Amino acid sequence: MLILTRKKDESIIIDDNIEIMVVGISEGKVKLGIKAPKDIEVHRKEIYEEIQKSNQEAANTKKIDFNALRKLFK
């Protein structure tokens, strides 16, 4: 893990196209601004973990019996 110290209005650059800037610091919280290309998804970690969990659950669902489904719509 790389650990950096930044002050308000200072930033870091990742891979030439992602900029993370400290836009505010107050009451023990840091507010970050993130500039990234539209094709790169940016999520808070807890949201990312929920998305991964949901995707895993969807992948583990039972297979659909298409023959039975066809019979229902005849």
FENFENGI-V550258 format. One record per residue. N is the residue number from 1. PHI is phi in degrees with one decimal (none if undefined). D_FIRST is the distance of its C-alpha to the first C-alpha in Angstrom with 1 decimal. Layout:
n	phi	d_first
N	PHI	D_FIRST
N	PHI	D_FIRST
//
This chain:
n	phi	d_first
1	none	0.0
2	-90.3	3.8
3	-116.2	6.3
4	-122.6	9.8
5	-108.2	13.2
6	-134.4	15.8
7	-102.8	19.4
8	-53.9	21.7
9	72.0	22.5
10	-97.9	19.6
11	-140.8	17.3
12	-127.9	14.6
13	-117.2	15.5
14	-118.8	13.8
15	54.0	15.9
16	65.0	19.0
17	-136.1	20.0
18	-125.2	17.6
19	-118.4	17.7
20	-117.2	16.2
21	-119.5	18.4
22	-80.6	18.8
23	-101.7	22.4
24	-170.6	23.1
25	-139.6	22.3
26	-159.7	24.8
27	49.9	25.4
28	76.4	21.8
29	-118.1	20.7
30	-110.7	18.8
31	-101.1	20.4
32	-110.4	18.5
33	-110.3	20.4
34	-124.6	19.2
35	-108.5	21.2
36	-146.4	20.8
37	-59.2	23.5
38	-61.4	25.6
39	-82.9	24.8
40	-105.5	21.1
41	-79.5	20.9
42	-125.7	18.9
43	-134.8	19.0
44	-65.5	17.8
45	-57.4	15.9
46	-65.8	19.1
47	-70.7	21.2
48	-57.7	19.2
49	-63.9	19.5
50	-64.8	23.2
51	-62.5	23.7
52	-62.3	22.3
53	-62.7	24.5
54	-63.1	27.5
55	-63.1	27.1
56	-65.2	27.0
57	-63.7	30.0
58	-65.5	31.8
59	-71.3	31.2
60	-96.3	32.7
61	-71.1	35.9
62	-66.5	39.2
63	-71.0	40.8
64	-83.7	43.5
65	-86.0	47.0
66	-66.0	48.2
67	-64.5	51.7
68	-65.9	52.1
69	-65.7	50.8
70	-61.0	53.4
71	-63.3	56.1
72	-66.2	55.3
73	-97.0	55.7
74	-82.9	59.0
//
